[in-house]
């Protein structure tokens, strides 16, 4: 029938009947058919229902009960983009895994809010830089190299050489 739905109903476990999902024919505008699962429905995947998608009318939850969650984009040179509300009712990009550049990009500030948090940048060869905060004190340091450089236009402006217990303006001599 035109502008009608196909409704899938079954026992609700209490002697009544409940709609489990329906094909919404009346909402199919511009060739976009919709399968509707009512609020508080659980879409379970896996023989034991190991992965759930759930919407309670307010929040949407993805709940995995076993193994890892892997998000993949197998399209060549394409990205995985994370967007959310921009604070003004619009939508903004916050985070991107850039497939063509091979980078992780943050479009917004990153706030690390855990007490005594550390941000660590590590090179495969072992060099690292850490930025950390503990209580009312902040630290910038290196734990695998004797020198820490603060650069301006790719030339060292300040060098801290822990092997010599000294600080230099410009290159270490």
Backbone bond lengths (Angstrom), bond angles and torsions (degrees), N, CA, C in turn:
res aa  C-N    CA-C-N  psi(-1)  N-CA   C-N-CA  omega(-1)  CA-C   N-CA-C  phi
1 X - - - 1.454 - - 1.522 108.82 -
2 X 1.293 116.75 146.60 1.449 122.70 -178.55 1.535 110.82 -68.78
3 X 1.351 117.19 135.93 1.468 124.30 178.71 1.531 113.34 54.92
4 X 1.315 116.79 37.82 1.469 121.77 177.61 1.519 109.24 -119.80
5 X 1.318 117.06 168.47 1.457 123.80 -177.09 1.521 110.60 -112.38
6 X 1.338 116.06 157.92 1.462 122.37 167.91 1.520 105.41 -108.30
7 X 1.318 116.96 116.57 1.461 123.13 -172.58 1.527 109.46 -108.09
8 X 1.341 116.15 127.80 1.463 121.89 178.11 1.518 107.78 -102.51
9 X 1.341 115.90 111.37 1.457 122.16 -178.45 1.518 109.46 -121.85
10 X 1.334 115.02 153.73 1.454 121.08 176.06 1.523 108.61 -157.03
11 X 1.314 115.50 -179.44 1.458 122.37 179.67 1.531 110.43 -57.51
12 X 1.322 116.97 138.82 1.465 121.03 179.92 1.521 112.63 -95.13
13 X 1.332 118.14 5.98 1.456 122.41 179.75 1.512 113.47 85.43
14 X 1.350 117.38 -2.02 1.463 121.33 -179.21 1.523 111.60 -127.94
15 X 1.309 116.77 21.30 1.457 120.42 -179.98 1.514 114.24 87.09
16 X 1.324 117.90 2.38 1.462 121.51 178.37 1.514 110.60 -112.01
17 X 1.307 114.81 -170.86 1.460 121.99 179.96 1.526 108.21 -121.61
18 X 1.334 116.15 140.39 1.453 121.16 -179.92 1.524 109.48 -132.88
19 X 1.348 115.88 146.23 1.458 120.93 175.15 1.521 108.28 -79.12
20 X 1.337 116.95 123.33 1.458 121.84 178.58 1.525 111.32 -90.66
21 X 1.315 117.94 -40.45 1.462 122.74 171.18 1.516 107.72 -166.69
22 X 1.354 115.11 166.25 1.453 118.41 177.37 1.517 110.81 -150.23
23 X 1.309 115.06 154.36 1.448 123.36 175.23 1.519 105.78 -92.92
24 X 1.337 115.74 113.32 1.459 121.51 -172.15 1.527 109.95 -88.92
25 X 1.334 116.09 90.97 1.464 121.78 -179.76 1.506 113.43 -69.47
26 X 1.316 118.00 -31.12 1.461 120.38 -178.77 1.531 112.44 -76.66
27 X 1.335 117.87 -19.43 1.462 121.06 179.48 1.523 112.07 -94.26
28 X 1.337 117.29 1.42 1.459 122.13 -178.37 1.525 109.12 -77.73
29 X 1.338 115.59 86.93 1.457 120.31 178.57 1.514 109.28 -107.62
30 X 1.284 116.97 141.63 1.476 123.67 178.47 1.515 111.93 56.22
31 X 1.311 117.87 37.48 1.464 121.20 177.03 1.510 114.32 68.12
32 X 1.340 118.33 31.38 1.464 122.59 179.44 1.519 109.73 -116.48
33 X 1.338 117.58 78.94 1.467 118.53 -179.97 1.526 111.38 -64.77
34 X 1.324 116.62 149.48 1.460 121.64 -177.47 1.525 110.41 -125.99
35 X 1.339 114.50 136.20 1.452 121.46 168.67 1.522 105.39 -105.95
36 X 1.323 117.86 119.72 1.465 122.87 -173.95 1.528 110.05 -105.38
37 X 1.330 115.22 128.63 1.451 121.93 170.21 1.523 106.20 -109.42
38 X 1.322 119.68 120.99 1.467 121.84 -176.69 1.535 111.77 -60.12
39 X 1.352 116.22 160.51 1.462 121.07 175.92 1.523 110.16 -51.15
40 X 1.315 115.37 148.59 1.461 125.06 -179.97 1.521 113.50 70.03
41 X 1.337 117.40 15.71 1.464 121.27 173.70 1.516 109.12 -81.93
42 X 1.316 115.70 144.97 1.461 122.27 174.15 1.519 107.36 -112.59
43 X 1.331 117.28 120.83 1.450 121.05 171.85 1.517 105.73 -96.24
44 X 1.327 117.26 112.29 1.460 122.35 -174.97 1.520 109.64 -108.19
45 X 1.352 115.89 135.06 1.454 122.46 177.74 1.517 108.75 -120.86
46 X 1.321 116.72 147.65 1.461 122.40 -177.95 1.517 109.77 98.58
47 X 1.338 116.42 151.28 1.471 120.93 -177.21 1.519 113.04 -57.62
48 X 1.326 117.46 -33.06 1.456 121.09 -179.71 1.523 111.79 -105.64
49 X 1.328 117.24 16.26 1.454 120.04 -177.42 1.521 111.06 64.32
50 X 1.333 116.45 47.47 1.463 121.38 -174.84 1.525 113.83 -73.72
51 X 1.330 118.23 -21.42 1.454 121.81 -179.33 1.520 108.26 -130.10
52 X 1.341 116.09 127.57 1.460 121.57 -178.96 1.517 110.75 -119.39
53 X 1.309 115.65 140.87 1.456 122.31 164.52 1.517 104.82 -114.42
54 X 1.327 116.39 132.73 1.453 120.85 -170.74 1.518 109.08 -143.60
55 X 1.316 116.33 138.16 1.463 121.53 174.06 1.525 107.78 -133.74
56 X 1.349 116.20 125.77 1.462 120.07 -175.38 1.527 113.75 -103.09
57 X 1.337 116.69 12.68 1.455 120.30 -177.51 1.518 111.88 98.14
58 X 1.341 117.15 -19.03 1.456 122.49 178.01 1.525 110.94 -123.18
59 X 1.316 116.87 -53.90 1.462 122.62 -175.85 1.518 110.88 -115.01
60 X 1.338 115.28 154.74 1.456 122.31 175.10 1.518 107.75 -116.18
61 X 1.322 116.89 131.72 1.452 122.57 -175.01 1.522 109.20 -125.97
62 X 1.339 115.83 133.56 1.463 122.53 168.58 1.514 105.14 -106.92
63 X 1.320 117.88 123.89 1.459 121.77 -172.87 1.521 109.27 -128.95
64 X 1.347 116.72 112.34 1.456 122.19 179.74 1.525 109.16 -103.78
65 X 1.311 117.72 129.39 1.460 121.55 -176.47 1.520 113.40 -106.06
66 X 1.346 117.82 -2.27 1.456 120.05 179.59 1.529 110.52 -155.30
67 X 1.314 116.80 144.74 1.461 121.34 174.28 1.519 113.99 68.48
68 X 1.324 115.55 -168.86 1.453 123.30 -179.33 1.522 110.77 -90.48
69 X 1.321 115.98 161.61 1.459 121.97 167.91 1.517 105.71 -107.27
70 X 1.314 117.27 123.38 1.454 122.79 179.74 1.514 108.27 -116.47
71 X 1.334 116.16 125.56 1.459 121.73 175.75 1.514 106.12 -109.07
72 X 1.325 118.10 121.91 1.453 122.82 -175.73 1.516 110.91 -126.16
73 X 1.300 115.39 146.35 1.455 121.88 168.83 1.521 105.83 -126.93
74 X 1.325 117.97 108.19 1.456 121.88 -176.35 1.526 112.81 -93.28
75 X 1.307 117.04 7.69 1.457 121.46 177.85 1.525 108.75 -80.56
76 X 1.338 117.28 124.50 1.464 121.71 -175.88 1.526 112.65 -56.44
77 X 1.324 114.95 133.73 1.469 123.58 175.42 1.523 113.41 55.72
78 X 1.307 117.35 33.43 1.468 121.81 177.12 1.520 108.89 -115.23
79 X 1.313 116.43 169.79 1.453 122.86 -170.63 1.526 112.05 -116.82
80 X 1.325 114.87 165.50 1.460 122.75 165.49 1.526 104.94 -111.22
81 X 1.321 116.69 120.75 1.461 122.37 -171.64 1.526 109.30 -117.93
82 X 1.325 115.94 131.57 1.456 122.08 177.83 1.521 108.29 -108.21
83 X 1.325 116.58 121.22 1.462 122.21 -179.56 1.523 109.64 -124.46
84 X 1.330 114.78 154.81 1.454 121.13 176.21 1.526 108.51 -155.08
85 X 1.322 115.92 -179.68 1.455 122.09 178.64 1.522 110.09 -56.55
86 X 1.334 116.95 140.82 1.467 121.00 -179.25 1.519 113.46 -92.30
87 X 1.328 118.29 6.79 1.459 121.98 -179.73 1.509 113.60 89.41
88 X 1.338 116.53 -6.42 1.468 120.87 -179.89 1.517 112.09 -128.52
89 X 1.320 116.92 19.10 1.457 120.79 179.55 1.513 113.88 90.03
90 X 1.331 117.96 -3.26 1.460 122.06 177.56 1.513 110.90 -99.21
91 X 1.308 115.69 -166.76 1.459 122.37 -178.00 1.521 108.53 -124.81
92 X 1.340 117.13 136.29 1.461 121.46 -179.28 1.520 110.25 -135.31
93 X 1.335 115.79 148.50 1.455 121.51 173.91 1.523 108.65 -78.27
94 X 1.344 116.31 135.02 1.448 121.43 178.34 1.526 112.28 -112.40
95 X 1.326 116.75 -33.79 1.459 120.97 -169.62 1.516 108.70 -151.84
96 X 1.351 117.14 140.37 1.466 120.20 -178.60 1.524 109.96 -141.86
97 X 1.320 116.68 135.00 1.452 123.07 168.09 1.523 104.52 -99.53
98 X 1.333 117.24 106.35 1.457 122.81 -172.34 1.523 109.45 -88.82
99 X 1.319 116.25 106.80 1.460 121.87 -176.73 1.510 113.99 -68.61
100 X 1.321 118.69 -35.47 1.466 119.66 -178.50 1.518 111.67 -78.34
101 X 1.321 119.27 -36.12 1.466 122.34 -179.95 1.530 111.77 -88.11
102 X 1.331 117.47 -18.45 1.461 120.69 -177.44 1.515 112.27 68.93
103 X 1.334 116.99 36.83 1.457 121.48 -177.51 1.522 111.18 -126.67
104 X 1.321 115.02 163.39 1.456 123.01 170.76 1.516 105.84 -109.77
105 X 1.317 117.31 123.25 1.458 121.05 -175.06 1.523 110.24 -120.52
106 X 1.320 115.64 134.16 1.458 121.70 174.49 1.520 107.23 -108.49
107 X 1.315 116.81 121.29 1.463 121.30 -179.25 1.528 111.84 -86.89
108 X 1.313 117.50 -10.68 1.467 123.35 -179.95 1.525 108.83 -127.73
109 X 1.322 116.83 169.38 1.457 121.43 176.66 1.523 110.08 -60.95
110 X 1.325 115.75 145.91 1.461 121.43 175.09 1.521 106.91 -107.52
111 X 1.312 117.00 120.03 1.461 122.65 178.41 1.517 108.63 -108.15
112 X 1.318 116.75 123.13 1.461 122.29 175.39 1.521 105.45 -100.26
113 X 1.328 116.77 113.94 1.457 120.06 -168.72 1.524 114.46 -109.85
114 X 1.315 118.06 2.69 1.460 120.02 179.37 1.526 109.81 -73.86
115 X 1.331 118.05 141.76 1.464 121.12 176.17 1.521 109.41 -58.50
116 X 1.323 116.91 138.76 1.466 123.56 -178.83 1.527 111.39 53.77
117 X 1.329 116.73 45.32 1.461 122.07 -178.01 1.519 110.96 -79.38
118 X 1.337 115.56 150.03 1.452 122.10 176.92 1.518 109.10 -131.50
119 X 1.344 115.53 134.01 1.458 121.87 170.58 1.514 105.11 -104.45
120 X 1.328 116.98 124.60 1.454 121.25 -174.67 1.524 108.98 -121.66
121 X 1.338 116.01 129.70 1.457 122.12 174.84 1.514 105.80 -112.25
122 X 1.342 116.06 119.67 1.453 120.65 -174.29 1.515 110.66 -120.77
123 X 1.316 116.25 137.94 1.450 122.20 173.89 1.523 107.48 -98.74
124 X 1.327 118.02 150.05 1.460 120.04 -177.64 1.522 112.28 -60.14
125 X 1.335 118.63 -25.84 1.464 122.01 178.54 1.509 113.55 -76.78
126 X 1.318 117.95 -8.46 1.453 121.02 175.73 1.516 114.83 114.06
127 X 1.344 118.99 -18.19 1.459 119.80 178.74 1.519 109.29 -66.20
128 X 1.319 116.35 141.41 1.461 118.64 177.77 1.519 110.57 -147.01
129 X 1.306 114.74 158.37 1.455 123.10 173.38 1.517 106.26 -129.88
130 X 1.305 115.90 136.75 1.461 120.59 -179.90 1.523 109.61 -125.62
131 X 1.297 114.82 136.97 1.457 122.10 171.99 1.516 104.89 -118.37
132 X 1.318 116.43 121.82 1.462 118.03 -175.70 1.525 110.43 -140.11
133 X 1.305 113.88 161.76 1.458 121.71 177.12 1.511 108.24 -136.37
134 X 1.300 115.87 135.88 1.456 121.29 176.37 1.512 108.48 -140.37
135 X 1.314 116.78 112.36 1.457 119.88 -177.59 1.513 110.33 66.54
136 X 1.341 117.54 -121.73 1.464 121.26 -178.69 1.525 112.07 -102.67
137 X 1.347 118.36 11.61 1.453 122.17 -176.57 1.519 110.39 -116.18
138 X 1.344 116.56 137.09 1.456 121.98 175.80 1.516 110.20 -113.28
139 X 1.338 116.98 149.42 1.456 122.49 -176.44 1.526 110.24 -133.57
140 X 1.343 115.94 143.39 1.451 122.25 165.61 1.511 104.23 -125.61
141 X 1.322 118.01 125.81 1.455 118.91 -175.83 1.504 113.06 -155.22
142 X 1.329 114.33 169.18 1.453 122.31 172.57 1.514 106.91 -126.52
143 X 1.312 116.83 141.44 1.457 120.59 -174.49 1.523 112.54 -119.82
144 X 1.335 116.78 3.10 1.456 118.81 -178.66 1.519 111.40 -131.85
145 X 1.314 117.79 7.78 1.446 122.18 -176.09 1.524 107.07 -141.61
146 X 1.324 117.26 148.26 1.458 120.16 -179.67 1.519 112.74 -80.20
147 X 1.335 118.72 -12.64 1.446 120.41 -175.62 1.521 111.22 -125.94
148 X 1.323 114.91 141.55 1.459 122.83 174.53 1.517 106.85 -123.55
149 X 1.315 117.54 125.39 1.457 122.47 -178.03 1.522 109.84 -108.04
150 X 1.309 116.59 137.08 1.456 122.85 168.41 1.515 104.49 -109.29
151 X 1.340 116.19 115.17 1.459 120.20 -169.57 1.515 113.35 -106.55
152 X 1.340 113.14 154.89 1.456 121.65 171.70 1.526 106.05 -135.57
153 X 1.330 116.93 123.55 1.467 122.17 -178.63 1.526 111.50 53.23
154 X 1.299 118.40 44.63 1.467 128.77 177.21 1.528 114.75 66.05
155 X 1.330 119.68 3.11 1.462 122.13 175.19 1.522 108.72 -108.65
156 X 1.341 117.42 136.91 1.468 118.52 -179.58 1.516 111.87 -59.78
157 X 1.311 117.36 125.82 1.461 122.61 175.54 1.517 109.40 -93.58
158 X 1.336 116.14 -37.50 1.468 121.86 177.60 1.520 107.10 -138.28
159 X 1.317 117.39 134.39 1.455 122.40 176.41 1.518 108.04 -121.47
160 X 1.304 116.32 130.05 1.461 121.91 174.89 1.521 105.69 -108.86
161 X 1.330 116.59 115.85 1.465 122.64 -176.23 1.521 108.14 -111.16
162 X 1.340 115.85 100.34 1.462 119.58 -177.01 1.511 112.23 -72.34
163 X 1.345 118.63 -21.91 1.467 119.96 178.33 1.533 110.63 -70.46
164 X 1.352 116.73 -26.97 1.475 121.38 178.38 1.532 111.36 -103.79
165 X 1.307 116.95 -4.49 1.451 122.46 -178.01 1.530 110.92 57.76
166 X 1.344 116.42 46.15 1.449 120.01 -175.00 1.532 112.20 -147.11
167 X 1.328 115.09 164.53 1.457 123.13 178.47 1.525 107.57 -125.00
168 X 1.348 115.99 137.40 1.457 121.77 -178.49 1.518 109.96 -125.22
169 X 1.322 115.97 146.21 1.464 120.92 168.80 1.515 106.73 -93.27
170 X 1.327 117.35 123.72 1.474 120.64 -175.97 1.506 110.83 88.31
171 X 1.348 116.65 -161.27 1.460 122.07 -177.87 1.523 112.45 -69.07
172 X 1.328 116.18 150.69 1.455 122.07 174.51 1.520 107.30 -73.04
173 X 1.318 116.87 134.04 1.484 121.27 -178.84 1.509 108.57 -101.45
